[in-house]
């Protein structure tokens, strides 16, 4: 079997901006309806075990670790207000939802990927998100990401091609270069090329020597090596913090794959669909259910 894990927060954004390009004034709940439709289409196309992770509350434990970490401030209210709505609608449609409060949606996806990857019945785990943070969870071709917008599969080889390092070094890479979408800056002077070159040799930040001359001895060639080494040696506390922010928690309770099998909508779905103004979804869901 294949397991499909959906980044619900990203999908809500994707649907919102997709609708904005189609309508001058998108209809109410357009993004929520879009998420329901795309998730139903996923099931119609053959997905049997599906879980959706969402950021029920944008803030998480990471905000306690670093004051500059991302918050809900600046989010469009039309998106923010639909988060609990889409969670409820998906549950009514019979889809498992992990609504995160202490942790983030990415943590739930990483945890679910870990659970599924350890189950011998699972042939492949597909995380439906292009988020670079999830690159650390990729394993060969068995645990992959799928960018629905661009129809691209991101496997181990794709992670290495894009970042110059393997999945095991992604958190270290992000700690060095920073992640503007998550709100932490990385270390001054460190960029994608330098981080890739150094981590390709040493694997983790902890293994990188303080002395840039050792880099040269080890065959690592980067511009401004002395300056980069000095920055790292004097900023290891910050680097460790940024790596902690970038490292996903993979022990969030998400149940097991048996819980994630879609068996049709709940009795509430017709009421929810009518409230959203899409009663036709009831018939669509019934047709999909009749084929499983």
N, C-alpha and C positions, 0 to 999 in steps of 0.2 A: 504494500500500500504506500501511497504518498500522503504526506501531511502538509497542509497549507496553513501558514501562519501569516496573518494580515496585520500590518501596521495601521490600525484604525485612525490614529491621529493624522498620519500622512495622507491616508486615503480621503479623509474628510477635507483636508486642504486641497488635494488634487481635484476632488469633485467640485468644491466651491469655485476654484479658479477656472475649471473647465466650463462650469455653467456660466461664469461671468463673461466668457468669450462668446457664448451663444446668445445671451440675453442682456439687453441694456440694464434691466432690473430683473435679476433671477427670481423665480417664484419662491415663496416661503418654504423653508425646509429643503431647498433644492439639493444642498450637499448631503443631507441625511438620506434623501431619496436616492441620490446617486450612489452612496455607499451600499445601501440595501440592494440596488440593482446590480452593482458590480460584484457583490458577494454572492448574490443569487446566480449570476452568470458563471461565476467560478464553480459553483456546485453543479450547474447545468452542464458545464464542460467536463465534468467527471470527478471533481474534488469530493472526497467522502469525509475526510477528517479535517475540520477547519476550526481555527481559533483566531479571535480578533483581540488585539491588545490596544488599549487606549489610555491616554493621560487624563483620567477623570479630574485630577487636579494637576495643573502644569508644574507647580512647585513640587520638589521631592527632597529626600534626605541630602541630596547634593547641594542644595541651597544652604544647608547648615554648615557644609564644609567650605564653601567658597561664596562670598558675598556677591560676586559678579555673575554667578550662574544664571542661566535663563529663567525668566518668570513669565507670567501671563500678561505682564504690562506690555502694551503695544499690540497685543493680539486683536484682530478684528472681532468685535462683539458678536457678529453674526456667526462666526466660527465657534467662538468660545461657548456661546449659549447652546449650540447644537451638540456639544460633546455628550452630555447626559441623555439627550434625546436619541442620538444614534445608538448609544449603548443599549437603551431600553428597547428600541425598535429591532435591533439585531437579536437580542434575547427573545423577543416575541416571535421572531422568525425562526427561532430554534437554534441559533448559532451561539457557541460558547464565547463569552466576552470576559476578558481580564481588564477590569477598570482599575488602573493604578492610582494610588494616593501617596503612599510613602515612597514607592519606587516609580520608575518610568515605564512607559510602554515598551521601550527597547529592552529593559530588564526582563519583562514578561516574555517577550519574543525569544530572548536568549535562553531563558529558563525552559521554555517549551521546546526549543530546538534541542537543548541538552537532553531533555526527557525522551523526545522522539528518537534522537540519534542513538540512544542506548537501548532502544527496543529493536530486536532483531527482525521483527515483522515489518519494519519500516524500510522501504526501498530508498526513499528520498525525502528530505525535508526541504520545503520551499518557503523561504521567508519573503513575503511580498512587500518589499521596501528597497529603495536605493540607498538608504541611510548608510553612510560610511562606517558608523559605529558598529553596525551588525556585521561588518567584514571580519571582525574578530571571531565570529561564530562559524564562519564558513569552514567546511571540511571537505577537501577534494571536490568531487562532483556529487557527493551524497547530501551534504548540507549546503544549500546555495541560496543566494538572493535572486529575486526576479524583479526587475524594473518594469512595471506594467506600462508606464507612460512611453518608454522607448523600446519595449519588447526585447529586453536584454537580460540574459542569464549571467549572473556574477558568481563564478566558481572560484576555486583556489587560484587557478591560473590568471583569471581576470583581476583578482585582488592584487596579485603580484605585478601584473602588467600596469595597473593604474597607480599603485603606491610604491612599487619598487621593493616591497617587503611582503612577507607572508602574513596570514591571519593572526598568528601568535604575536606579531609585533605591531599590530594596528594601534593598540592603546598607547604604546610607547611613541609611535609615530605622531599620534594626535597630541600627546603631551608636549612634544617638542615643537610642532608647527602651530598648535592651537586649533581651536574649533569655534569659529565665530558664531555658528548657529546655536552652540551650547553656552557661549559666553565666556570662554577662557582663552587667553591670548597665546599660550605657549611661551617659549623662551626667545628673547630678543635675538634677531639675526638668523635664527634657525628657519629654514624654508624646506619645501618639499624635496628638493634635490639633495641638500645636505643631510636631512634626516634619513632619506632613503639610502644614501651611500653609507652612512655610518651604521645604521641599524642592519643593513644587509650583511655587514661584517660581524657586529656584536650582538645582534638579536634584541637585547633589552637595554634600557638606559643604565641600569645598574652595572652592566658589563662594559660600558664605554669608559676607557681610561681617561683620567683627568689631563694627562700629558699628551698634547697633540703630536709630539714626536713619535709616540708609540703608535699613533694612527698611521703615520708614514711608514714605520717599520712593518706594520701589519698590512700595508698595501692600500690603505684608504686615502683617496685623494679628493679633497674638497677645497673650495675657495674659502679663504679666511679661517683656516683650520685652527690656528692659535686662538683667535678671538672666540670662535665657537666653543672650543674646549674650556677656555677661561669662563665663559658665560655659564656653561654647564656645571663646572666645578664649584662655582659660587652660587649656583641656583638649584642645587639638587633637592632642597626641601620643596621648592615650588614645582620642580619637575615631578617629584613623587606625588604631590597633591594633584597636579593636572592628570597624571596617569590614573590616579584613583578615581577622578571624575570621569575619565574616558572608559574605564573598565566596567563592563556590564556585570550586574549581579545575576548569577545563573541558578540561584536557589529559591527564587520566588515560587510560592505554592501555585501550581497551575493544573494540578490533577494529573491524569495520564491520558494516553491517546484514546482509550475506550470512551472517556468522557467527551471527546471532541467529535465523535461521529454524528453527522447531521441526520436527524430522523424526521424532519419535517417541522412545521411551525407549531407554536403553542395555540391554545384557544384564544389568546388575546390578540393574535396577529390581525384578524379582520378589523377589530376596533382600532388598533394602531394605524393600520393602512388607511382607514377612513379618516382618521384624525389628521394624517399627513396629506390627505387629498389625493391618494393614489389607490383607490379601491381595486384597480385592475391588477395590482401586485398580488392580490389574494389568488386570483385565477392563475397567474404565472407561477406562483409558488406551488400551487396544487398540481400543475402540469409537471413541474420538475420532480415533485415528490412521487408522482405516479410512475416515473421512469426508473426509480431506484429500487 
